[in-house]
Amino acid sequence: MVSSDQRRRQLAREKYARQQQRRAEARQKAKRRNVIIAGVLAVVVAAGGAAYATAGLAGGDQDDAVAAAPTKPADPCARPGKGEASKKTWKKEPEMSVDTSATYTAKLRTTCGEIDLRLDAAKAPHTVNSFAFLAKQGYFDHSRCHRLVDSGIYVLQCGDPTGTGRGTPGYTIPDENLKDPRLKGDVYPAGTVAMANRYDGKHDKTRNTGGSQFFLVYQDSKLPPNYTPFGRITGGTDVLKKITDAGSSPDPETGDTAPNATVVINKATVTPS
């Protein structure tokens, strides 16, 4: 005959097993999602592909989840300015208009503060040309930086007016500067600005699929050199720290990790310097 004490231990073991299984399932879902991508895919796999970084998601019985639910930190950023995100698309890549001998400066005026970028038109002319074109068209204005990855890779992803990670400007641009000497040992160093894309790590037909989505590397990140590095962060590291300190909120179903901070690009500009 099973004693009440033995029965309690058995129920505890069964409950623990259920919790572990749910955690494993959540981690597996996250593995399928957290990858650098763009267009239909974006720093997290939105339509399949191998994962280069994972985010563990806690799971458990409903009563445990309610009792242990983490308190969401206060939003450190201001409210977005008035205006709506762009719905513009174009059928083809814009004509080249940047001076490849010049250096360009980008300013992202966000709800969390200003982030300054230096763009390298000589090494990534198509990418810088497209970025400058989209900024001039107001494509980035009022768009939310929709993904923050803080496990395995450390990036803030922006550039999708739909805020879903699936938005595109309607055209694609070629991969560039993938042999940049700064990408040593398959590491994108902190301060790198790079394009996301739809490359699945296997098929050449998925290369050259960058669009509008880009990511800011705020800590050295282990990534294969498949994502065009086209600039450096020159100002606003304190802004990025404020955003990253607020953390992210994983979706247990999709594995997506949106910043807890409301990071909206009120205005993006690109000028020759």
Rosetta silent file (secondary structure, phi, psi, omega in degrees, C-alpha in Angstrom):
SEQUENCE: MVSSDQRRRQLAREKYARQQQRRAEARQKAKRRNVIIAGVLAVVVAAGGAAYATAGLAGGDQDDAVAAAPTKPADPCARPGKGEASKKTWKKEPEMSVDTSATYTAKLRTTCGEIDLRLDAAKAPHTVNSFAFLAKQGYFDHSRCHRLVDSGIYVLQCGDPTGTGRGTPGYTIPDENLKDPRLKGDVYPAGTVAMANRYDGKHDKTRNTGGSQFFLVYQDSKLPPNYTPFGRITGGTDVLKKITDAGSSPDPETGDTAPNATVVINKATVTPS
SCORE:     score description
SCORE:     0.000 S_00000001
   1 L     0.000  133.276 -177.906    0.000    0.000    0.000 S_00000001
   2 L   -82.012  126.316 -179.893    1.371    3.429   -0.977 S_00000001
   3 L   -75.299  163.554  179.299    1.677    5.833    1.938 S_00000001
   4 H   -62.627  -35.166  178.422    0.529    9.447    1.682 S_00000001
   5 H   -66.516  -42.620  177.835    4.154   10.564    1.842 S_00000001
   6 H   -64.244  -39.995  179.547    5.126    8.245   -1.009 S_00000001
   7 H   -62.843  -41.066  178.436    2.146    9.456   -3.014 S_00000001
   8 H   -62.831  -41.485  179.086    3.205   13.103   -2.538 S_00000001
   9 H   -65.247  -38.878  178.957    6.715   12.302   -3.720 S_00000001
  10 H   -63.770  -44.075  178.411    5.342   10.459   -6.751 S_00000001
  11 H   -63.273  -38.014  178.764    3.098   13.404   -7.666 S_00000001
  12 H   -64.121  -41.473  178.865    6.049   15.768   -7.230 S_00000001
  13 H   -63.984  -42.537  179.981    8.186   13.649   -9.570 S_00000001
  14 H   -63.701  -41.084  179.035    5.418   13.557  -12.175 S_00000001
  15 H   -63.847  -42.746  178.820    4.955   17.321  -11.929 S_00000001
  16 H   -61.861  -40.940  179.598    8.694   17.889  -12.332 S_00000001
  17 H   -63.146  -40.142  178.325    8.746   15.622  -15.386 S_00000001
  18 H   -64.317  -41.425  179.313    5.923   17.627  -16.977 S_00000001
  19 H   -62.159  -43.926 -179.573    7.766   20.860  -16.307 S_00000001
  20 H   -63.716  -39.863  179.928   10.965   19.533  -17.865 S_00000001
  21 H   -64.400  -41.522 -179.783    9.119   18.317  -20.947 S_00000001
  22 H   -67.398  -38.250  176.548    7.477   21.709  -21.447 S_00000001
  23 H   -62.320  -42.645 -179.886   10.806   23.495  -21.033 S_00000001
  24 H   -63.835  -41.657  178.991   12.381   21.193  -23.597 S_00000001
  25 H   -64.440  -40.567  179.345    9.545   21.805  -26.048 S_00000001
  26 H   -65.833  -40.854  178.148    9.823   25.568  -25.561 S_00000001
  27 H   -63.965  -38.416  179.531   13.585   25.487  -26.093 S_00000001
  28 H   -63.839  -39.974  177.429   13.127   23.453  -29.269 S_00000001
  29 H   -64.159  -41.150  179.837   10.657   26.026  -30.606 S_00000001
  30 H   -64.022  -38.038  179.296   13.096   28.803  -29.773 S_00000001
  31 H   -60.472  -34.252 -178.912   15.909   27.008  -31.593 S_00000001
  32 H   -76.467  -12.973 -173.137   13.838   27.003  -34.755 S_00000001
  33 H  -109.595  -40.054 -170.115   13.246   30.737  -34.457 S_00000001
  34 L   -80.631   81.812  178.057   16.267   32.600  -33.038 S_00000001
  35 L  -139.974  149.531  177.135   18.487   33.090  -36.114 S_00000001
  36 L   -70.917  123.963 -179.235   19.661   36.214  -37.913 S_00000001
  37 L  -148.946  176.909  173.852   17.392   36.741  -40.910 S_00000001
  38 L  -156.890  175.783 -175.245   15.662   39.437  -42.933 S_00000001
  39 L    65.539 -121.986  177.383   12.839   39.934  -45.373 S_00000001
  40 L   -68.751  -28.283  174.224   10.522   37.037  -44.697 S_00000001
  41 L  -108.414  159.064 -179.796   13.109   35.924  -42.143 S_00000001
  42 L  -156.169  148.549 -167.416   14.807   38.281  -39.705 S_00000001
  43 L    -8.298   -4.360  172.207   17.499   37.822  -36.914 S_00000001
  44 L  -135.408  142.596 -178.027   15.253   34.893  -35.887 S_00000001
  45 L   -66.016  120.844  178.231   14.068   32.188  -38.272 S_00000001
  46 L  -103.081  -13.142 -178.982   10.542   33.079  -39.325 S_00000001
  47 L  -144.745   37.352  176.410   10.188   30.404  -41.973 S_00000001
  48 L    99.229  166.853  179.890   12.616   27.646  -41.118 S_00000001
  49 L   124.683  167.267 -177.715   16.393   27.228  -41.165 S_00000001
  50 L   -78.131  147.155 -178.839   19.209   26.316  -38.811 S_00000001
  51 L   -98.294  135.182  177.488   19.538   28.188  -35.523 S_00000001
  52 L  -103.476  -13.469  178.293   22.770   29.846  -34.488 S_00000001
  53 L  -147.732  144.767 -178.314   21.479   31.093  -31.127 S_00000001
  54 L  -124.205  160.074  176.571   18.828   29.839  -28.748 S_00000001
  55 L  -132.111  119.238 -179.822   16.796   31.305  -25.948 S_00000001
  56 L   -71.771  138.515  179.536   15.592   29.077  -23.114 S_00000001
  57 L  -121.396  128.421 -178.004   11.935   29.515  -22.187 S_00000001
  58 L   -78.725  145.323  176.291   10.614   28.490  -18.789 S_00000001
  59 L  -141.819  165.674  179.794    7.504   26.381  -18.579 S_00000001
  60 L   176.479 -176.603  176.364    5.553   24.694  -15.877 S_00000001
  61 L   -64.612  155.631 -173.643    2.139   23.942  -14.478 S_00000001
  62 H   -59.129  -42.000 -178.025   -0.309   26.807  -14.676 S_00000001
  63 H   -65.432  -35.890  177.568   -0.369   27.430  -10.924 S_00000001
  64 H   -67.452  -41.119 -177.222    3.455   27.608  -10.842 S_00000001
  65 H   -62.061  -40.638 -179.837    3.536   29.958  -13.852 S_00000001
  66 H   -66.454  -43.137 -176.699    1.147   32.393  -12.156 S_00000001
  67 H   -68.753  -34.168 -173.977    3.064   32.329   -8.888 S_00000001
  68 L  -104.513   12.275 -177.245    6.490   32.730  -10.527 S_00000001
  69 L   -59.981  125.956 -178.009    5.564   35.146  -13.342 S_00000001
  70 L   -69.891  149.006  177.692    8.418   37.655  -13.677 S_00000001
  71 L   -82.106  125.219 -179.465    7.680   41.331  -13.224 S_00000001
  72 L   -71.611  128.489 -177.468    8.133   43.207  -16.473 S_00000001
  73 L   -65.444  157.835  178.039   10.603   46.068  -15.974 S_00000001
  74 L   -63.303  142.696  178.862    9.509   49.652  -16.428 S_00000001
  75 L   -70.838  119.415 -176.889    9.798   50.925  -19.987 S_00000001
  76 L   -83.824    0.309 -172.752   12.877   53.192  -20.053 S_00000001
  77 L  -110.665  161.980 -178.987   11.916   54.893  -23.319 S_00000001
  78 L   -80.606  170.573  176.899    9.611   57.733  -24.292 S_00000001
  79 L   -72.368  146.790  178.451    6.389   57.448  -26.230 S_00000001
  80 L   -62.679  150.926  175.381    6.737   57.350  -30.035 S_00000001
  81 L   -70.654  166.208 -178.971    6.229   60.546  -31.969 S_00000001
  82 L   -68.684  141.159  179.279    3.090   61.048  -34.015 S_00000001
  83 L   138.934  162.484 -178.506    3.011   59.286  -37.353 S_00000001
  84 L  -114.620  150.766  177.846    2.483   55.909  -38.958 S_00000001
  85 L   -65.930  150.432 -176.658    4.963   53.339  -40.186 S_00000001
  86 L   -67.074  145.999  172.929    5.609   53.247  -43.914 S_00000001
  87 L  -117.390   12.576 -176.985    3.665   50.973  -46.235 S_00000001
  88 L   -72.253  146.538  169.749    5.797   51.794  -49.284 S_00000001
  89 L  -142.020  159.397 -179.760    7.360   49.093  -51.454 S_00000001
  90 L  -131.738  151.102 -175.843    9.412   49.185  -54.640 S_00000001
  91 L   -80.371  -24.070 -178.011    9.749   46.685  -57.459 S_00000001
  92 L  -146.515  161.985  178.883   13.517   46.917  -57.809 S_00000001
  93 L   -57.833  139.073  179.475   16.653   48.031  -56.014 S_00000001
  94 L   -64.912  151.670  178.123   17.173   51.823  -56.258 S_00000001
  95 L   -62.741  147.179 -179.195   19.729   53.127  -58.723 S_00000001
  96 L   -65.342  128.260  178.734   23.190   53.703  -57.321 S_00000001
  97 L  -136.935   -6.525 -179.505   23.592   57.281  -56.136 S_00000001
  98 L   -80.159  152.337  175.311   26.085   57.091  -53.252 S_00000001
  99 L   -89.857  111.376 -175.302   29.675   58.233  -53.635 S_00000001
 100 L   -69.425  -10.347  176.753   31.762   55.170  -52.846 S_00000001
 101 L   -92.126   -3.863 -177.068   34.727   57.383  -51.945 S_00000001
 102 L  -102.458  161.057  173.572   32.703   59.158  -49.271 S_00000001
 103 E  -105.609  137.335 -178.274   31.800   58.222  -45.729 S_00000001
 104 E  -114.837  144.665  178.759   28.166   58.452  -44.713 S_00000001
 105 E  -114.115  132.097  176.094   26.691   59.076  -41.292 S_00000001
 106 E  -113.249  141.264  175.182   23.318   57.741  -40.214 S_00000001
 107 E  -121.853  124.412  174.912   21.328   59.012  -37.258 S_00000001
 108 E  -106.221  103.985  178.635   18.562   56.941  -35.717 S_00000001
 109 E   -88.866  101.747 -173.736   16.490   59.227  -33.523 S_00000001
 110 E  -106.372  169.869  176.978   14.652   56.731  -31.369 S_00000001
 111 L   -66.635  -14.650 -178.751   12.277   56.925  -28.447 S_00000001
 112 L  -102.486   -5.899 -177.010   15.181   55.743  -26.277 S_00000001
 113 E   132.908  178.460 -176.187   17.740   58.255  -27.541 S_00000001
 114 E   -93.562  134.933  175.846   19.915   58.846  -30.583 S_00000001
 115 E  -117.278  125.172 -177.912   22.082   56.135  -32.118 S_00000001
 116 E  -105.196  139.000 -178.980   24.782   57.237  -34.559 S_00000001
 117 E  -128.082  146.706  171.543   26.212   55.026  -37.291 S_00000001
 118 E  -112.457  121.773 -173.808   29.088   55.351  -39.713 S_00000001
 119 E  -101.330  140.416 -175.917   28.347   53.626  -43.016 S_00000001
 120 E  -104.539   91.349 -177.786   31.014   52.174  -45.309 S_00000001
 121 L   -71.124  -25.927 -178.446   29.975   52.880  -48.899 S_00000001
 122 L   -68.981  -40.504 -176.445   33.310   51.680  -50.313 S_00000001
 123 L   -90.461  -24.328 -178.100   32.960   48.144  -48.969 S_00000001
 124 L  -138.287   63.923 -173.763   29.170   47.783  -49.145 S_00000001
 125 H   -62.059  -42.997 -179.169   27.936   50.196  -51.839 S_00000001
 126 H   -64.414  -41.085 -177.514   24.639   48.455  -52.625 S_00000001
 127 H   -67.559  -46.803 -179.958   23.756   48.145  -48.958 S_00000001
 128 H   -66.621  -39.546  178.058   24.611   51.738  -48.052 S_00000001
 129 H   -60.296  -45.513  179.122   22.864   53.018  -51.177 S_00000001
 130 H   -65.135  -43.728 -179.262   19.696   51.112  -50.272 S_00000001
 131 H   -61.287  -43.433  179.423   19.853   52.186  -46.619 S_00000001
 132 H   -65.366  -41.179  178.785   20.261   55.839  -47.620 S_00000001
 133 H   -61.088  -48.053 -177.976   17.413   55.565  -50.133 S_00000001
 134 H   -64.481  -39.064  177.792   15.045   54.040  -47.600 S_00000001
 135 H   -62.724  -43.549 -179.821   15.950   56.640  -44.983 S_00000001
 136 H   -63.167  -33.194  179.819   15.276   59.450  -47.480 S_00000001
 137 L   -80.006   -2.870 -178.450   11.913   57.881  -48.295 S_00000001
 138 L    75.011   17.862 -174.975   10.968   57.839  -44.610 S_00000001
 139 L   -64.874  -34.764 -177.790   10.759   54.068  -44.714 S_00000001
 140 L   -85.082  -17.170 -175.083   12.339   53.609  -41.274 S_00000001
 141 L   -63.701  135.436  178.530   10.402   56.433  -39.615 S_00000001
 142 L    67.689   17.419  177.782    7.909   55.320  -36.943 S_00000001
 143 E   -96.295  146.662 -177.233    9.081   51.707  -37.229 S_00000001
 144 E   -95.533  136.717  170.151    9.688   49.626  -34.137 S_00000001
 145 L   -73.831  109.799 -162.226   12.875   47.688  -33.442 S_00000001
 146 L   -95.417   -8.377 -177.347   11.050   44.436  -33.062 S_00000001
 147 E  -143.535  134.058  174.977   13.587   41.920  -31.801 S_00000001
 148 E  -125.047  120.999  178.926   16.241   41.814  -29.094 S_00000001
 149 E  -110.050  123.748 -176.343   18.407   38.703  -28.832 S_00000001
 150 E  -130.433   29.427  176.776   20.445   38.396  -25.642 S_00000001
 151 L  -144.432  120.632 -179.429   21.470   34.745  -25.613 S_00000001
 152 L    84.507  -55.716  170.786   24.160   33.263  -27.864 S_00000001
 153 L  -124.527  158.681 -171.517   24.122   36.340  -30.078 S_00000001
 154 E  -132.238   90.073 -172.897   23.578   39.893  -28.894 S_00000001
 155 E  -140.748  149.700  169.575   21.708   42.022  -31.384 S_00000001
 156 E  -111.738  124.830 -176.439   18.914   44.548  -31.668 S_00000001
 157 E  -106.651  134.756 -177.719   17.014   44.193  -34.927 S_00000001
 158 E  -138.499 -177.689  171.988   15.235   47.045  -36.667 S_00000001
 159 L    97.291   10.428  178.578   14.133   48.120  -40.139 S_00000001
 160 L  -118.753  105.503 -178.808   10.762   46.430  -40.537 S_00000001
 161 L   -60.739  -22.345  179.742    7.821   48.881  -40.594 S_00000001
 162 L   -78.229  -18.258 -179.940    5.392   45.998  -40.042 S_00000001
 163 L    70.045   15.806 -176.369    7.086   45.123  -36.742 S_00000001
 164 L  -108.209  -14.041 -172.691    6.697   41.418  -37.486 S_00000001
 165 L    85.995    3.161 -178.309   10.141   40.475  -38.811 S_00000001
 166 L  -116.227   -3.820 -176.202    8.586   39.659  -42.187 S_00000001
 167 L   -74.370  147.465  177.882    8.426   43.085  -43.803 S_00000001
 168 L  -139.561  159.679  175.468   10.453   43.936  -46.911 S_00000001
 169 L   -81.401   -0.071  179.191   10.834   46.992  -49.146 S_00000001
 170 L   100.254  -12.157  179.186    9.798   44.822  -52.105 S_00000001
 171 L  -131.931  168.969  176.840   13.312   44.337  -53.486 S_00000001
 172 L  -123.878  161.042  178.750   16.488   42.575  -52.425 S_00000001
 173 E  -127.039  156.228 -176.959   20.146   43.591  -52.433 S_00000001
 174 L   -74.711  154.235  171.913   23.301   41.502  -52.868 S_00000001
 175 L   -67.565  142.845 -179.126   25.486   40.267  -50.024 S_00000001
 176 L  -142.808  157.069  168.960   28.636   42.376  -49.660 S_00000001
 177 L    57.858   30.988 -177.014   31.798   42.636  -47.592 S_00000001
 178 L   -74.969  -10.918  177.170   31.495   39.102  -46.200 S_00000001
 179 L  -105.335   23.699  177.557   35.291   38.801  -46.056 S_00000001
 180 L   -55.537  126.861 -177.632   35.720   41.872  -43.901 S_00000001
 181 L   -61.683  -16.394  178.410   38.847   41.251  -41.781 S_00000001
 182 L   -72.672  -17.499 -179.832   36.967   42.451  -38.710 S_00000001
 183 L   -88.770   66.527 -176.706   34.852   39.287  -38.835 S_00000001
 184 H   -85.030  135.785  176.047   37.540   37.121  -37.272 S_00000001
 185 H    61.942   33.701 -179.013   36.719   33.617  -36.108 S_00000001
 186 H    55.676   43.197  177.355   33.086   33.901  -37.205 S_00000001
 187 E  -126.221  126.854  171.557   32.500   36.696  -34.717 S_00000001
 188 E   -90.456  110.896 -174.243   30.666   39.927  -35.440 S_00000001
 189 L   -69.244  155.786  176.605   32.332   42.329  -32.989 S_00000001
 190 L   -54.246  138.493 -179.438   30.396   44.681  -30.772 S_00000001
 191 L    97.858   -6.437 -179.458   29.535   47.880  -32.613 S_00000001
 192 E   -76.067  140.872  170.418   28.923   46.212  -35.987 S_00000001
 193 E  -111.896  124.167 -175.299   25.943   47.237  -38.111 S_00000001
 194 E  -139.175  159.573  178.198   24.904   44.451  -40.477 S_00000001
 195 E   -89.244  140.433  168.762   22.087   43.430  -42.775 S_00000001
 196 L   -83.523  163.767  179.015   19.773   40.559  -42.023 S_00000001
 197 L  -158.721 -178.097 -177.204   18.797   38.278  -44.920 S_00000001
 198 L  -100.518   14.318 -179.204   16.973   35.092  -45.870 S_00000001
 199 L   -62.935  129.424 -175.948   20.028   32.877  -46.276 S_00000001
 200 L   -95.164    3.794  178.959   19.231   29.470  -44.813 S_00000001
 201 L    83.829   -0.555 -175.611   22.835   28.346  -44.436 S_00000001
 202 L  -130.485  -47.853 -169.190   22.464   25.671  -47.125 S_00000001
 203 L  -107.050  128.132 -178.694   21.150   26.834  -50.470 S_00000001
 204 H   -61.102  -27.457 -178.609   22.835   29.444  -52.662 S_00000001
 205 H   -66.574  -14.608  177.913   19.468   30.548  -54.013 S_00000001
 206 H   -94.429    2.824  173.952   18.731   32.033  -50.577 S_00000001
 207 L   -79.694  170.312  178.108   21.792   34.289  -50.731 S_00000001
 208 L    55.943   46.632 -174.847   21.623   37.936  -51.831 S_00000001
 209 L  -125.319   24.232  174.613   18.306   38.386  -50.082 S_00000001
 210 E   -67.503  156.691  178.911   18.893   41.405  -47.872 S_00000001
 211 L  -138.469 -104.434 -179.455   16.155   44.023  -47.789 S_00000001
 212 L  -112.787  -19.784 -173.233   15.533   46.686  -45.173 S_00000001
 213 L   -78.097  134.871 -178.452   16.085   44.856  -41.899 S_00000001
 214 E  -135.682  163.618  178.555   19.372   45.444  -40.117 S_00000001
 215 E  -135.198  147.007  179.461   20.836   44.603  -36.750 S_00000001
 216 E  -105.531  121.039 -178.611   23.045   46.386  -34.253 S_00000001
 217 E   -89.128  114.180 -177.104   25.566   44.169  -32.485 S_00000001
 218 L  -100.191   -4.806  174.885   25.925   45.357  -28.885 S_00000001
 219 L  -154.210  144.730 -179.613   28.216   42.532  -27.721 S_00000001
 220 L   -44.225  130.950 -174.146   30.590   40.234  -29.624 S_00000001
 221 E  -130.536  128.798  179.239   28.389   37.632  -31.332 S_00000001
 222 E   -77.309  109.560 -178.689   29.325   34.266  -32.781 S_00000001
 223 L  -148.364  141.772  174.600   27.849   34.203  -36.275 S_00000001
 224 L   -66.837  150.389 -176.220   28.982   32.812  -39.622 S_00000001
 225 L   -75.649   70.237 -179.552   29.988   35.580  -42.086 S_00000001
 226 L  -115.952    0.012 -172.229   26.735   35.529  -44.037 S_00000001
 227 L  -124.049  118.675 -173.283   25.382   38.963  -43.135 S_00000001
 228 L   -54.309  114.107  170.907   26.701   42.109  -44.826 S_00000001
 229 E   -81.898  123.668 -174.986   28.588   44.318  -42.359 S_00000001
 230 E  -130.158    9.757  178.190   28.080   47.849  -43.646 S_00000001
 231 E  -178.074 -178.681 -179.739   28.861   50.170  -40.772 S_00000001
 232 E  -132.730  148.329  173.772   29.837   50.823  -37.183 S_00000001
 233 E   -80.470  121.238 -178.284   28.020   52.231  -34.172 S_00000001
 234 E  -110.869   -9.978  178.655   29.761   55.512  -33.316 S_00000001
 235 E  -161.258  148.629  177.644   27.382   56.922  -30.738 S_00000001
 236 L   101.510   16.657  177.715   24.526   55.819  -28.533 S_00000001
 237 H   -63.340  -29.683  176.190   26.055   52.854  -26.741 S_00000001
 238 H   -66.963  -33.310  177.342   24.395   54.202  -23.593 S_00000001
 239 H   -67.129  -45.192  178.195   21.075   54.067  -25.434 S_00000001
 240 H   -61.676  -38.627  179.477   21.655   50.450  -26.435 S_00000001
 241 H   -64.158  -39.667  177.723   22.580   49.598  -22.844 S_00000001
 242 H   -61.175  -40.964  179.949   19.334   51.128  -21.626 S_00000001
 243 H   -67.935  -47.527 -176.203   17.422   49.012  -24.130 S_00000001
 244 H   -70.888  -32.792  178.017   19.277   45.784  -23.385 S_00000001
 245 H   -63.380  -29.347  178.691   19.132   46.295  -19.619 S_00000001
 246 L   -73.975  -15.143  175.773   15.332   46.319  -19.897 S_00000001
 247 L    75.570 -167.112 -177.583   15.543   42.841  -21.410 S_00000001
 248 E  -137.842  165.901  179.624   13.078   41.094  -23.692 S_00000001
 249 E  -119.817  104.937 -179.879    9.895   39.083  -23.420 S_00000001
 250 E   -70.486  140.497  171.829    9.998   35.688  -25.151 S_00000001
 251 L   -88.306  116.853 -176.388    6.843   34.382  -26.729 S_00000001
 252 L   -64.128  -17.815 -179.822    6.566   30.742  -25.533 S_00000001
 253 L   -87.867  -40.316 -174.360    4.797   29.764  -28.748 S_00000001
 254 L  -105.165  -24.505 -175.873    7.075   31.391  -31.340 S_00000001
 255 L    84.922   -4.435  177.442   10.337   32.004  -29.505 S_00000001
 256 L   -63.687  146.688 -178.315   10.400   35.625  -30.722 S_00000001
 257 E  -127.281   94.387  178.866   11.962   38.030  -28.229 S_00000001
 258 E   -81.889  142.408  177.226   10.624   41.577  -28.432 S_00000001
 259 E   -61.036  142.327  172.532   12.406   44.279  -26.423 S_00000001
 260 L   -68.944  -31.002  175.966   10.625   45.281  -23.238 S_00000001
 261 L   -73.425  142.244  176.634   11.663   48.830  -24.105 S_00000001
 262 L   -83.685   89.953 -176.286    9.505   50.570  -26.690 S_00000001
 263 L   -95.795  102.108  179.663   12.224   51.163  -29.269 S_00000001
 264 E  -120.550  131.861  175.335   10.749   53.149  -32.138 S_00000001
 265 E   -81.218  103.048  178.251   12.776   55.003  -34.778 S_00000001
 266 E   -68.023  -37.615 -179.039   11.034   58.370  -34.874 S_00000001
 267 E  -156.226  134.369  175.937   13.350   59.571  -37.665 S_00000001
 268 E  -120.470  134.667  178.334   16.273   58.099  -39.609 S_00000001
 269 E  -134.664  150.811  174.871   18.627   60.223  -41.700 S_00000001
 270 E  -131.785  128.735  179.978   21.734   59.539  -43.776 S_00000001
 271 E  -138.360  148.334  173.857   24.178   62.269  -44.785 S_00000001
 272 E   -68.180  144.285 -178.365   27.687   62.359  -46.277 S_00000001
 273 L  -120.336    0.000    0.000   30.300   63.297  -43.688 S_00000001
